[in-house]
Amino acid sequence: MGLTHMKIKELLDENRLHECEGVGPDHVCVRIAAIAEMPSRFGDFHIIAFYNNKDNKEHIAIVRGDVTNAENVPVRVHSECLTGDVIGSLRCDCRDQLESALRMIGKMDKGILLYMRQEGRGIGLINKIRAYGLQEHGYDTVEANLALGFRDDEREYSVAAHMLMSLHVKSIRLITNNPKKIEDLPQHGIQVTGRIPHVMETNQYNRFYLETKALKSGHLIDLRGKEHLPEQADPPFVEGMDEEMLAVIRKYYK
């Protein structure tokens, strides 16, 4: 069962005048601004829009079921990628990850996809296109960001953490290959009880990009000679999964 009208009213009333000391060194304060039903090709969800005092960007949560006060909730923290998510660029795996996560969560009783407005690993759309240009001259994705004066990854997850707190989520299973997310969210008060691997197939345009993510950014994928990782070929298993979760995962990976 999804969020009831009473639960939605409670969340909106609670957040209408919400103020707090904030999360992280920037004292990020987040509040729920709007909630609506959102049927989609991936399943029936609620979409929840958030305001925050850090960047004033409109981050959203796509929520399946009633996640309030729930434990071990599957969560995907997905950074916005206009070129991939909207246009279907083959230079990254972003759209594949977005659709795969929504499809997976849409078959579960509970789950969340946080859609974070952190284009280009936090450097913005224009700079991402500049980085693309550098990559056409032989730079990899990390070298391109550094050449533009940025770190290899400018994202941080205090806003995402507070969004989960606003939904009263007690603990999560993170759908990711990125160890930085696994390390960063607990520093902002989110209990991460496990990881659900999220490896996509490569193509001729994004293989070098994914190799760089694995070799230089530590992403938990292996593209160096092995046909498939076990986590690419087999259903993922995280300690503590109940039988209902296992049944969904097995069905999804058939």
Phi and psi in degrees as a GROMACS rama.xvg file:
@    title "Ramachandran Plot"
@    xaxis  label "Phi"
@    yaxis  label "Psi"
@TYPE xy
-84.2446  -169.389  GLY-2
-64.2984  129.131  LEU-3
-79.3596  163.794  THR-4
-61.1226  -35.7748  HIS-5
-65.9457  -42.6599  MET-6
-64.237  -41.0095  LYS-7
-61.314  -44.8653  ILE-8
-60.9598  -42.0907  LYS-9
-61.7568  -43.8075  GLU-10
-64.6026  -43.76  LEU-11
-66.5811  -42.3273  LEU-12
-63.3729  -41.4698  ASP-13
-64.09  -33.9555  GLU-14
-94.4302  -9.20341  ASN-15
-58.4291  -42.4018  ARG-16
-118.423  27.1333  LEU-17
-66.4365  130.724  HIS-18
-140.814  144.072  GLU-19
-151.4  174.108  CYS-20
-70.5087  -17.9804  GLU-21
92.8765  170.377  GLY-22
-115.279  139.769  VAL-23
77.1925  179.289  GLY-24
-65.1729  -23.7833  PRO-25
-90.5464  3.58495  ASP-26
51.6777  54.5234  HIS-27
-71.8786  125.131  VAL-28
-115.381  128.128  CYS-29
-122.117  144.552  VAL-30
-143.237  150.01  ARG-31
-72.4422  129.473  ILE-32
-104.632  -31.5863  ALA-33
-161.491  149.981  ALA-34
-137.722  136.984  ILE-35
-150.226  156.545  ALA-36
-71.2587  146.315  GLU-37
-143.744  87.6266  MET-38
-67.8211  142.598  PRO-39
-146.399  173.417  SER-40
-66.8501  -12.7514  ARG-41
-101.52  -5.37542  PHE-42
137.835  -179.32  GLY-43
-97.1116  127.328  ASP-44
-133.19  171.87  PHE-45
-108.856  142.454  HIS-46
-109.184  130.109  ILE-47
-124.432  122.228  ILE-48
-98.9774  139.979  ALA-49
-122.047  143.501  PHE-50
-101.881  145.306  TYR-51
-142.461  156.432  ASN-52
-92.7044  5.41366  ASN-53
-87.9742  -54.7382  LYS-54
-125.169  -2.05237  ASP-55
58.1958  18.1656  ASN-56
-85.5253  154.094  LYS-57
-96.6339  83.9382  GLU-58
-77.9252  153.56  HIS-59
-133.997  158.784  ILE-60
-119.623  131.39  ALA-61
-100.841  114.299  ILE-62
-117.127  130.953  VAL-63
-109.172  124.147  ARG-64
75.4193  -177.479  GLY-65
-91.7263  103.901  ASP-66
-93.8736  -4.88156  VAL-67
-66.1463  132.022  THR-68
61.2296  21.4217  ASN-69
-95.0054  153.336  ALA-70
-110.361  153.904  GLU-71
56.0355  40.0075  ASN-72
-75.7294  125.865  VAL-73
-63.639  127.251  PRO-74
-134.913  130.201  VAL-75
-109.442  122.493  ARG-76
-98.3026  104.662  VAL-77
-110.634  124.514  HIS-78
-87.4579  134.228  SER-79
-51.6949  136.938  GLU-80
-142.804  93.0333  CYS-81
-56.6369  -46.2515  LEU-82
-64.9968  -37.1554  THR-83
-87.1631  -53.8759  GLY-84
-62.8019  -40.0588  ASP-85
-97.0239  -48.0097  VAL-86
-91.8012  -18.6019  ILE-87
81.4881  32.6464  GLY-88
-55.7079  141.849  SER-89
-92.71  3.72735  LEU-90
-80.8615  -7.08438  ARG-91
-144.396  177.884  CYS-92
-110.212  18.2157  ASP-93
-63.6941  -48.0525  CYS-94
-64.6389  -40.6562  ARG-95
-59.6326  -43.2338  ASP-96
-65.9788  -41.3049  GLN-97
-61.5741  -51.3772  LEU-98
-67.7758  -39.0362  GLU-99
-62.7387  -42.6784  SER-100
-66.1216  -43.1856  ALA-101
-64.3564  -39.9853  LEU-102
-64.3959  -42.4555  ARG-103
-64.1844  -51.1038  MET-104
-64.6531  -34.9817  ILE-105
-62.7424  -18.0732  GLY-106
-97.0865  -1.05955  LYS-107
-99.9053  162.556  MET-108
-72.3167  -34.3166  ASP-109
-140.267  144.59  LYS-110
175.168  161.224  GLY-111
-139.865  137.38  ILE-112
-116.598  116.861  LEU-113
-89.6026  120.532  LEU-114
-101.738  105.593  TYR-115
-99.6724  133.379  MET-116
-82.4378  68.9938  ARG-117
-124.833  61.1692  GLN-118
-56.7447  139.087  GLU-119
62.6844  41.9842  GLY-120
56.4776  31.8072  ARG-121
93.1905  2.69772  GLY-122
-96.1815  -7.70127  ILE-123
93.2999  162.18  GLY-124
-65.9663  -46.6255  LEU-125
-61.2192  -46.4062  ILE-126
-67.6793  -29.2239  ASN-127
-65.2502  -40.9608  LYS-128
-66.2125  -37.7476  ILE-129
-60.3886  -41.5981  ARG-130
-63.6772  -39.1034  ALA-131
-56.5925  -43.3588  TYR-132
-60.9495  -41.4044  GLY-133
-65.2614  -36.558  LEU-134
-64.7615  -28.5933  GLN-135
-70.7861  -12.9289  GLU-136
-106.979  18.5296  HIS-137
105.037  -7.2144  GLY-138
-73.0328  148.314  TYR-139
-89.4552  177.59  ASP-140
-64.4329  -34.0099  THR-141
-71.7569  -47.7219  VAL-142
-60.3324  -37.492  GLU-143
-65.2445  -44.6614  ALA-144
-62.4981  -42.7759  ASN-145
-64.3736  -39.4928  LEU-146
-64.3787  -27.7574  ALA-147
-86.265  0.925977  LEU-148
92.8847  12.157  GLY-149
-107.709  166.638  PHE-150
-73.2755  167.074  ARG-151
-63.3594  -26.8985  ASP-152
-145.697  113.247  ASP-153
-92.1222  2.5317  GLU-154
-75.4473  150.173  ARG-155
-144.432  165.108  GLU-156
-122.714  26.2701  TYR-157
-68.1205  -38.1641  SER-158
-65.7122  -45.233  VAL-159
-59.4169  -41.4897  ALA-160
-61.7233  -45.0084  ALA-161
-68.0525  -32.5007  HIS-162
-60.2023  -43.4938  MET-163
-65.7527  -37.7994  LEU-164
-63.8781  -39.0122  MET-165
-63.773  -27.4129  SER-166
-89.294  1.36347  LEU-167
60.852  34.601  HIS-168
-76.8364  128.675  VAL-169
-82.856  -39.5018  LYS-170
-158.279  159.241  SER-171
-134.531  156.709  ILE-172
-109.419  118.827  ARG-173
-87.7532  124.671  LEU-174
-87.7733  97.0063  ILE-175
-165.168  162.701  THR-176
-114.343  0.775408  ASN-177
-98.1906  109.154  ASN-178
-64.7536  -23.0918  PRO-179
-62.6434  -38.355  LYS-180
-65.951  -40.4338  LYS-181
-63.7858  -35.7488  ILE-182
-81.4767  -35.141  GLU-183
-79.1077  -43.6822  ASP-184
-59.9994  -42.6544  LEU-185
-61.9966  -28.0593  PRO-186
-66.8639  -18.4817  GLN-187
-107.306  17.9861  HIS-188
95.0096  8.41813  GLY-189
-98.7304  128.017  ILE-190
-84.5021  116.623  GLN-191
-102.524  112.759  VAL-192
-94.9575  -9.44997  THR-193
179.826  175.131  GLY-194
-127.325  136.659  ARG-195
-106.598  112.946  ILE-196
-58.1503  151.744  PRO-197
-143.863  60.5728  HIS-198
-94.359  129.979  VAL-199
-104.298  158.021  MET-200
-70.2056  147.737  GLU-201
-88.1874  166.048  THR-202
-134.042  177.09  ASN-203
-65.6364  -19.9403  GLN-204
-92.1961  -26.405  TYR-205
-111.724  0.670539  ASN-206
-61.1442  -43.9995  ARG-207
-64.7808  -38.7204  PHE-208
-60.2925  -45.3073  TYR-209
-71.8789  -34.3488  LEU-210
-61.3605  -40.6775  GLU-211
-65.8687  -40.9601  THR-212
-59.3043  -39.8579  LYS-213
-72.6651  -46.8567  ALA-214
-79.7277  -35.8419  LEU-215
-106.776  -26.362  LYS-216
-107.964  -0.365047  SER-217
77.2513  14.0953  GLY-218
-63.5214  145.366  HIS-219
-85.5869  62.017  LEU-220
-134.206  155.254  ILE-221
-130.065  112.914  ASP-222
-119.384  20.6043  LEU-223
-106.738  65.7815  ARG-224
104.179  -19.0201  GLY-225
-89.5608  137.068  LYS-226
-63.5356  -44.3403  GLU-227
-146.475  145.183  HIS-228
-75.3597  153.61  LEU-229
-52.9819  -38.0471  PRO-230
-73.9636  -13.8851  GLU-231
-84.0109  -33.3137  GLN-232
-93.3135  -29.2005  ALA-233
-110.715  154.625  ASP-234
-59.6654  135.763  PRO-235
-69.9005  146.106  PRO-236
-131.438  127.24  PHE-237
-118.025  130.839  VAL-238
-52.9542  131.033  GLU-239
102.218  -6.60264  GLY-240
-61.3688  134.366  MET-241
-86.3033  173.325  ASP-242
-64.5944  -33.466  GLU-243
-63.9719  -44.6444  GLU-244
-63.5464  -43.3716  MET-245
-61.48  -38.9671  LEU-246
-63.5504  -40.9039  ALA-247
-64.9495  -45.1121  VAL-248
-63.4382  -44.1647  ILE-249
-61.0462  -41.5228  ARG-250
-64.5566  -41.006  LYS-251
-66.7617  -34.0063  TYR-252
-94.5478  11.3537  TYR-253
